[in-house]
Amino acid sequence: MLVTEKNTITGEIEELVGLYGQGRSALMPILQAVQKKHRYIPDFAQQEIARLLSIHPVEVFSVISFYSFLHSEPQGRNIVRLCKTIVCDLAGKDEVEKAIKRELSICFGETTRDNNITLEHTNCLGMCDQGPAMMVNDKIYTKLTPEKAVEILKSV
């Protein structure tokens, strides 16, 4: 990471601390804001967040590693999450999953070569009565079929 990038990230985090405060309760919104801008939370940003909130860097990393929606490694421009609950399994998730993997030529936990899509499983989207369900960035799609899932991916 270049010095100018580090200075930029430090400035961004200082602004976020000004907005959310220096208390522990500011950690999550700061992490979310950094991730939204950079598509992940770089190591340097983690160190700066810890320094500015007066907490240990391990605490920052622990929060990132605990929450599946936070990442310490670069992600694609679009995040596709497929629900992996038993309810979605029973509604046909396996066929949808196969179609998604075939369409993107990647497995879950991977990112397409063009960095457009990162594919992830998620524990629950809260749409059990409308499964199988998938979330693309912040939008949820329900009652998926393999064909419907592929069409959605083509529009991303």
Residue pairs with C-beta under 8 A, 6 or more apart in sequence:
1 9
1 42
1 44
6 44
9 34
9 38
9 42
9 44
9 45
9 48
10 48
12 34
12 37
13 30
13 34
13 45
13 48
13 49
13 52
14 52
16 26
16 29
16 30
16 33
16 34
17 26
17 30
17 52
17 53
20 26
20 29
20 30
22 52
22 53
22 54
23 53
24 53
24 55
26 53
27 49
27 53
27 55
27 59
27 60
27 63
28 63
30 49
30 53
31 41
31 49
31 60
31 63
31 64
31 70
32 70
34 41
34 45
34 49
35 41
35 70
35 71
38 45
39 71
39 74
39 75
39 76
39 77
40 71
40 72
40 73
40 74
40 75
41 49
41 64
41 70
41 71
41 72
42 72
43 72
46 57
46 60
46 61
46 64
46 72
47 57
49 60
50 56
50 57
50 59
50 60
53 60
61 72
63 70
64 70
64 71
64 72
65 72
68 120
68 122
68 123
74 111
74 115
75 111
75 118
76 111
76 112
76 115
76 116
76 117
76 118
77 115
77 116
77 117
78 116
78 117
78 118
78 136
78 137
78 156
79 117
79 118
79 120
79 135
79 136
79 137
80 100
80 117
80 118
80 119
80 120
80 134
80 135
80 136
80 153
80 156
81 120
81 121
81 122
81 125
81 134
81 135
81 136
82 88
82 93
82 96
82 97
82 100
82 108
82 119
82 120
82 121
82 122
82 132
82 133
82 134
83 93
83 121
83 122
83 123
83 124
83 125
83 127
83 131
83 132
83 133
83 134
83 135
84 93
84 121
84 122
84 123
85 123
85 124
85 128
85 131
87 128
87 131
88 128
88 131
88 132
88 133
90 131
91 131
91 132
92 132
92 144
92 145
93 131
93 132
93 144
95 145
95 146
96 132
96 134
96 144
96 145
96 146
96 149
97 108
98 146
99 146
99 147
99 149
99 150
100 119
100 134
100 149
100 150
100 153
101 107
101 108
101 119
103 149
103 150
103 153
103 154
104 112
104 117
104 119
104 153
105 112
106 112
106 117
106 119
107 119
108 119
108 120
108 121
109 119
109 120
110 118
110 119
111 117
111 118
111 119
112 118
116 156
117 153
117 156
122 135
125 133
125 134
125 135
125 140
127 133
127 140
127 142
130 142
130 143
131 142
131 143
131 144
132 142
132 143
132 144
133 140
133 141
133 142
133 144
134 140
134 141
134 144
134 149
134 152
135 141
136 152
136 153
136 156
141 148
141 149
141 152
